[in-house]
Amino acid sequence: MAIPVIGSPAAALAASSPTSFEFVFLTDPHIQPELGAVEGVKQCFAKVNELKPAFVVTGGDLIMDALAVGETRVHLQWDLWDEVMKTLQPQAYHTIGNHDVCGWSRKAVLKKDHADYGKKLFADRYGKGRTYRSFDHGGWHFILLDSIALGEDGGYKGWIDDDQLAWLQDDLEKVGRQTPIILVSHIPFYSVWHQVIQGPEVTLGPGALVGNVREFRKLLAGYNLRLVLSGHGHISERIQFDKVTYLQGGAVSGMWWKGPVHGNPEGFVHITCHQDGRFEDRYISYDWAPRK
């Protein structure tokens, strides 16, 4: 291993290379025209801007709902999201949530033959034509999954489809076994808050967790997966299993702009990543007061 000479270009590069970086994970903003949501998201973004993170990753449910509303309401919400995004200074990478999908509900207004049905609006606006992707930053690899699938009853379920799993395997092989990885999924892989609130024997519906995680967990186990970020539950929750931390990131909207969830205030997660694979996280409230 070559040792750079002091004053050489190599030494200057080594001295300037950052050993850590910071990013923000914010999830479930549920933008809508009611209850001051636009003002609330802008207030959240102002707090994020103060922190000057390298970038932002969103965890899905960017809009209040596209599952069971008509075309006009869907486009109104996406236009509001476009508006508030203009106030966010760092680059943002977006994850799709169930409420960002048009018509996947038993109460759907938009039907299968409608141009907006499904995931097209999200993919076109914020996914560069896709609903999952990956990128690299500061020696870490980030994978944003689409964990929303169409259920047998016409609603949604938590699931990673076969085409995406094939892409994921190929993406991981390119990354290698040593690079630390952060994976983002709107619907959690694991969660305990349902059991805490409703009892240990509660039966969860198909939309609560990613239903086929057991089948592809072995695929992930062969790589340096450090952190799995999710939203969906609107609570702040941490599960540690082996070397992986599973973290739900609360919610920008709290209880859909009606107040905190189980005492967890409206907010987001600030994460610091180090080149050696360590990370620290903290949940930050942006001091939102619900509107009456």
Buried (B, 14 or more C-beta within 10 A) or exposed (E): EEEEEEEEEEEEEEEEEEEBBBBBBBBBBBBBEEBBBBEBBBBBBEBBBEBEBBBBBBBBBBBBBBBBBBBEBBBBBBEBBEEBBEBBBBEBBBBBBBBBBBBBBEEBBBEEEBEBBBBBBBBEBBBEEBBBBBEEBBBBBBBBBBBBBBBEEEBBBBBBBEEBBEBBEEBBEEBEEEBBBBBBBBBBBBBBBBEEEEEEEEEEEBBBBBBBBEEBEEEBEEBBBBBBBBBBBBBBBEBEEEEBBBBBBBBBBBBBBEEBBEEBBBBBBBBBBBBEBEBEBEBBBBEBEBEE
